[in-house]
Amino acid sequence: MPLRRRSDETSSSPSPAPETETAEQTIERLRAQEARKGRPTPSRKESESANRRPIVVADRRGAAREARAKIRAERQVQYEAQRTNNTAKLPARDRGPVREYIRDFVDARWNVGEMFLFVAFGLLVLSMVFANSNGSARALSIIFMGAIYLVIVIAVVDALLLWRHLKRRLVEKFGEDRIERGMLMYAMTRAFQIRRARLPRPKNKKHGHYPE
C-alpha cells in the first residue's frame, strides 16, 4: 500500500523538462499540463502581447508640451496663492500653521536684513567713487568696503537673534516636536528679503503686528 501511494504522487507531479526539449515541445508540454488543470495555456503570441509595454509615447514633443503647460499652470496657481495669501493652494514649503506663524512674526519685526541691499549698494557706490581718488580720499574706499562686510555680520547676528526669540514663541504655541529642520533658514531667508517683494505677501502693510 505505501508503495502504491508514492507511485501515484510521482505520476501526478509534472514531469521535468528534458534537456534537449525545443521551444515548441515546451509549449506543448505546458499546454498539456494546463489542460489537466482545467484552463488553457495561452499561446506564444498572446503571452508576448500581454508582456509587451510601450517604452516611449508616440508623440514625445506633444507630451513634453503638455507637461510644460501643466507645470506653468501649477506655478501660476501657486503664485496667485502667494500673492493673495490663499493658504489652501500655497507651495509645500509655505504650507502649515507653523510656517504661517514664522512669516507673520518676521514681517512684524524690523530686520537689518531687509535693509541690507540698500545699505550695501550705497556703500559699494561710495567705495567705487573714492577708489579713483588720491591720498586720504582713497582710504575711504577701503573703509566703505569694510563697512559692507560689517553690515553683513550685523544682519546675520540680527537674524540669529530673530530665530532665538521666534523659536521660543513657536515652542510655546505649537510644541517642540513641531519645529522642523529648515525653519531657521526659512525665517532668515524671509528676513533678508525686501518687505514688498516677499512671497507670500505680508498680511499687514506695516511692522509691529505680531501674531498671537
C-alpha beads as a LAMMPS data file, in Angstrom:
LAMMPS data file: protein, C-alpha beads

212 atoms
211 bonds

1 atom types
1 bond types

-500.0 500.0 xlo xhi
-500.0 500.0 ylo yhi
-500.0 500.0 zlo zhi

Masses

1 110.0

Atoms # bond

1 1 1 0.000 0.000 0.000
2 1 1 2.696 2.637 0.847
3 1 1 4.450 1.851 -2.396
4 1 1 1.265 2.422 -4.385
5 1 1 0.614 5.850 -2.760
6 1 1 4.140 7.008 -3.570
7 1 1 3.834 5.931 -7.175
8 1 1 0.525 7.823 -7.511
9 1 1 2.073 11.037 -6.152
10 1 1 5.004 10.675 -8.509
11 1 1 2.763 10.234 -11.536
12 1 1 0.585 13.253 -10.625
13 1 1 3.527 15.679 -10.344
14 1 1 4.612 17.482 -13.533
15 1 1 7.382 15.732 -15.379
16 1 1 10.667 17.584 -15.581
17 1 1 11.592 19.187 -18.852
18 1 1 14.172 17.220 -20.820
19 1 1 17.424 18.992 -21.509
20 1 1 17.081 18.671 -25.305
21 1 1 13.492 19.922 -25.417
22 1 1 12.751 22.555 -28.084
23 1 1 10.569 25.654 -27.624
24 1 1 7.642 24.073 -29.480
25 1 1 7.856 20.961 -27.333
26 1 1 7.950 23.093 -24.173
27 1 1 4.781 24.918 -25.198
28 1 1 3.017 21.656 -25.995
29 1 1 4.098 20.174 -22.662
30 1 1 2.872 23.192 -20.687
31 1 1 -0.368 23.240 -22.659
32 1 1 -0.949 19.608 -21.776
33 1 1 -0.305 20.288 -18.092
34 1 1 -2.680 23.254 -18.039
35 1 1 -5.324 21.223 -19.801
36 1 1 -5.269 18.819 -16.861
37 1 1 -5.808 21.785 -14.516
38 1 1 -8.913 22.911 -16.382
39 1 1 -7.665 26.122 -18.018
40 1 1 -5.907 26.561 -21.384
41 1 1 -2.334 27.734 -21.705
42 1 1 -2.048 30.985 -23.649
43 1 1 -0.307 30.850 -26.967
44 1 1 3.105 32.374 -27.536
45 1 1 1.579 35.309 -29.408
46 1 1 -0.841 36.023 -26.567
47 1 1 1.932 35.856 -23.971
48 1 1 4.173 38.199 -25.933
49 1 1 1.375 40.716 -26.485
50 1 1 0.459 40.636 -22.787
51 1 1 4.052 41.266 -21.700
52 1 1 4.667 43.953 -24.273
53 1 1 4.659 47.503 -22.790
54 1 1 5.150 50.807 -24.628
55 1 1 8.627 52.193 -23.878
56 1 1 8.021 55.725 -25.179
57 1 1 4.908 57.607 -26.139
58 1 1 4.156 58.069 -29.810
59 1 1 4.264 61.884 -29.751
60 1 1 7.085 62.853 -27.408
61 1 1 7.039 66.506 -28.431
62 1 1 3.340 66.781 -27.760
63 1 1 3.731 65.103 -24.372
64 1 1 6.579 67.470 -23.486
65 1 1 4.474 70.480 -24.455
66 1 1 1.600 69.243 -22.315
67 1 1 3.942 68.651 -19.369
68 1 1 5.422 72.170 -19.663
69 1 1 1.969 73.700 -19.927
70 1 1 0.854 71.809 -16.833
71 1 1 3.908 72.997 -14.869
72 1 1 3.322 76.599 -15.944
73 1 1 -0.324 76.383 -14.887
74 1 1 0.617 74.956 -11.480
75 1 1 3.210 77.683 -10.937
76 1 1 0.712 80.362 -11.886
77 1 1 -1.807 78.977 -9.398
78 1 1 0.845 78.908 -6.658
79 1 1 1.975 82.451 -7.486
80 1 1 -1.574 83.755 -7.240
81 1 1 -1.978 81.915 -3.952
82 1 1 1.194 83.549 -2.610
83 1 1 0.081 86.954 -3.826
84 1 1 -3.395 86.669 -2.277
85 1 1 -2.423 84.574 0.792
86 1 1 -4.600 81.672 -0.288
87 1 1 -3.262 79.107 2.191
88 1 1 -5.059 76.191 0.517
89 1 1 -3.001 76.441 -2.699
90 1 1 0.388 77.593 -1.422
91 1 1 3.549 75.659 -2.356
92 1 1 4.509 72.844 0.006
93 1 1 7.317 74.853 1.632
94 1 1 4.856 77.590 2.697
95 1 1 2.012 75.422 3.974
96 1 1 1.021 74.823 7.562
97 1 1 0.233 76.994 10.597
98 1 1 3.841 76.937 11.821
99 1 1 5.199 78.384 8.566
100 1 1 2.435 80.969 8.556
101 1 1 3.356 81.990 12.104
102 1 1 7.012 82.347 11.084
103 1 1 6.091 84.635 8.184
104 1 1 3.836 86.802 10.331
105 1 1 6.485 87.149 13.043
106 1 1 9.255 88.064 10.586
107 1 1 7.007 90.551 8.794
108 1 1 6.090 92.263 12.067
109 1 1 9.725 92.859 13.032
110 1 1 12.195 95.446 11.777
111 1 1 15.034 93.327 10.418
112 1 1 18.503 94.512 9.455
113 1 1 18.458 92.036 6.596
114 1 1 15.588 93.727 4.761
115 1 1 17.627 96.963 4.609
116 1 1 20.882 95.199 3.743
117 1 1 20.589 95.539 -0.040
118 1 1 20.022 99.307 0.115
119 1 1 22.846 99.897 2.611
120 1 1 25.280 97.603 0.802
121 1 1 24.506 99.199 -2.565
122 1 1 25.103 102.689 -1.187
123 1 1 28.399 101.697 0.425
124 1 1 29.514 99.981 -2.777
125 1 1 28.823 103.098 -4.843
126 1 1 30.749 105.285 -2.393
127 1 1 33.645 102.841 -2.437
128 1 1 33.811 102.956 -6.235
129 1 1 33.662 106.766 -6.245
130 1 1 36.573 107.191 -3.838
131 1 1 38.577 104.343 -5.393
132 1 1 39.802 106.686 -8.179
133 1 1 40.831 109.431 -5.741
134 1 1 44.283 110.106 -4.313
135 1 1 45.612 110.354 -0.792
136 1 1 43.271 110.127 2.197
137 1 1 40.159 110.118 -0.005
138 1 1 41.237 106.796 -1.490
139 1 1 41.450 105.329 2.004
140 1 1 37.728 105.990 2.362
141 1 1 37.114 103.444 -0.384
142 1 1 38.693 100.753 1.786
143 1 1 36.651 101.894 4.774
144 1 1 33.407 101.663 2.811
145 1 1 34.278 98.184 1.547
146 1 1 34.979 97.080 5.119
147 1 1 31.654 98.595 6.180
148 1 1 29.848 96.298 3.736
149 1 1 31.257 93.222 5.475
150 1 1 30.393 94.739 8.840
151 1 1 26.786 95.188 7.755
152 1 1 26.684 91.540 6.636
153 1 1 27.860 90.384 10.070
154 1 1 25.332 92.625 11.831
155 1 1 22.499 91.344 9.616
156 1 1 23.403 87.691 10.290
157 1 1 23.607 88.271 14.054
158 1 1 20.262 90.067 13.957
159 1 1 18.704 87.154 12.057
160 1 1 20.013 84.685 14.650
161 1 1 18.530 86.787 17.454
162 1 1 15.276 86.795 15.499
163 1 1 15.270 82.996 15.341
164 1 1 16.114 82.683 19.051
165 1 1 13.067 84.730 20.022
166 1 1 10.870 83.173 17.348
167 1 1 11.789 79.609 18.270
168 1 1 10.787 80.226 21.882
169 1 1 7.416 81.504 20.719
170 1 1 6.953 78.502 18.410
171 1 1 7.684 76.010 21.186
172 1 1 5.194 77.731 23.494
173 1 1 2.452 77.779 20.879
174 1 1 2.931 74.561 18.860
175 1 1 5.294 72.385 20.908
176 1 1 8.922 71.475 20.379
177 1 1 8.048 68.486 18.188
178 1 1 6.641 70.845 15.526
179 1 1 9.999 72.568 14.999
180 1 1 11.254 71.061 11.760
181 1 1 14.599 71.171 10.055
182 1 1 14.864 74.079 7.651
183 1 1 12.678 76.523 9.579
184 1 1 15.724 78.535 10.680
185 1 1 16.732 79.087 7.050
186 1 1 13.093 79.766 6.140
187 1 1 12.923 82.597 8.696
188 1 1 16.362 84.024 7.831
189 1 1 15.673 83.986 4.096
190 1 1 12.454 85.937 4.593
191 1 1 14.194 88.378 6.953
192 1 1 16.752 89.211 4.218
193 1 1 14.087 89.871 1.582
194 1 1 12.724 93.311 0.814
195 1 1 9.347 93.543 2.506
196 1 1 7.388 94.432 -0.641
197 1 1 8.992 91.576 -2.603
198 1 1 8.175 88.842 -0.093
199 1 1 6.034 85.896 -1.147
200 1 1 3.608 85.019 0.311
201 1 1 2.771 88.680 0.768
202 1 1 2.764 90.112 4.313
203 1 1 -0.735 90.276 5.768
204 1 1 -0.151 93.745 7.257
205 1 1 1.379 96.678 5.411
206 1 1 3.242 97.986 8.467
207 1 1 5.554 96.496 11.066
208 1 1 4.508 95.789 14.630
209 1 1 1.575 93.395 14.078
210 1 1 2.942 90.328 15.860
211 1 1 0.923 87.089 15.760
212 1 1 -0.659 85.888 18.991

Bonds

1 1 1 2
2 1 2 3
3 1 3 4
4 1 4 5
5 1 5 6
6 1 6 7
7 1 7 8
8 1 8 9
9 1 9 10
10 1 10 11
11 1 11 12
12 1 12 13
13 1 13 14
14 1 14 15
15 1 15 16
16 1 16 17
17 1 17 18
18 1 18 19
19 1 19 20
20 1 20 21
21 1 21 22
22 1 22 23
23 1 23 24
24 1 24 25
25 1 25 26
26 1 26 27
27 1 27 28
28 1 28 29
29 1 29 30
30 1 30 31
31 1 31 32
32 1 32 33
33 1 33 34
34 1 34 35
35 1 35 36
36 1 36 37
37 1 37 38
38 1 38 39
39 1 39 40
40 1 40 41
41 1 41 42
42 1 42 43
43 1 43 44
44 1 44 45
45 1 45 46
46 1 46 47
47 1 47 48
48 1 48 49
49 1 49 50
50 1 50 51
51 1 51 52
52 1 52 53
53 1 53 54
54 1 54 55
55 1 55 56
56 1 56 57
57 1 57 58
58 1 58 59
59 1 59 60
60 1 60 61
61 1 61 62
62 1 62 63
63 1 63 64
64 1 64 65
65 1 65 66
66 1 66 67
67 1 67 68
68 1 68 69
69 1 69 70
70 1 70 71
71 1 71 72
72 1 72 73
73 1 73 74
74 1 74 75
75 1 75 76
76 1 76 77
77 1 77 78
78 1 78 79
79 1 79 80
80 1 80 81
81 1 81 82
82 1 82 83
83 1 83 84
84 1 84 85
85 1 85 86
86 1 86 87
87 1 87 88
88 1 88 89
89 1 89 90
90 1 90 91
91 1 91 92
92 1 92 93
93 1 93 94
94 1 94 95
95 1 95 96
96 1 96 97
97 1 97 98
98 1 98 99
99 1 99 100
100 1 100 101
101 1 101 102
102 1 102 103
103 1 103 104
104 1 104 105
105 1 105 106
106 1 106 107
107 1 107 108
108 1 108 109
109 1 109 110
110 1 110 111
111 1 111 112
112 1 112 113
113 1 113 114
114 1 114 115
115 1 115 116
116 1 116 117
117 1 117 118
118 1 118 119
119 1 119 120
120 1 120 121
121 1 121 122
122 1 122 123
123 1 123 124
124 1 124 125
125 1 125 126
126 1 126 127
127 1 127 128
128 1 128 129
129 1 129 130
130 1 130 131
131 1 131 132
132 1 132 133
133 1 133 134
134 1 134 135
135 1 135 136
136 1 136 137
137 1 137 138
138 1 138 139
139 1 139 140
140 1 140 141
141 1 141 142
142 1 142 143
143 1 143 144
144 1 144 145
145 1 145 146
146 1 146 147
147 1 147 148
148 1 148 149
149 1 149 150
150 1 150 151
151 1 151 152
152 1 152 153
153 1 153 154
154 1 154 155
155 1 155 156
156 1 156 157
157 1 157 158
158 1 158 159
159 1 159 160
160 1 160 161
161 1 161 162
162 1 162 163
163 1 163 164
164 1 164 165
165 1 165 166
166 1 166 167
167 1 167 168
168 1 168 169
169 1 169 170
170 1 170 171
171 1 171 172
172 1 172 173
173 1 173 174
174 1 174 175
175 1 175 176
176 1 176 177
177 1 177 178
178 1 178 179
179 1 179 180
180 1 180 181
181 1 181 182
182 1 182 183
183 1 183 184
184 1 184 185
185 1 185 186
186 1 186 187
187 1 187 188
188 1 188 189
189 1 189 190
190 1 190 191
191 1 191 192
192 1 192 193
193 1 193 194
194 1 194 195
195 1 195 196
196 1 196 197
197 1 197 198
198 1 198 199
199 1 199 200
200 1 200 201
201 1 201 202
202 1 202 203
203 1 203 204
204 1 204 205
205 1 205 206
206 1 206 207
207 1 207 208
208 1 208 209
209 1 209 210
210 1 210 211
211 1 211 212
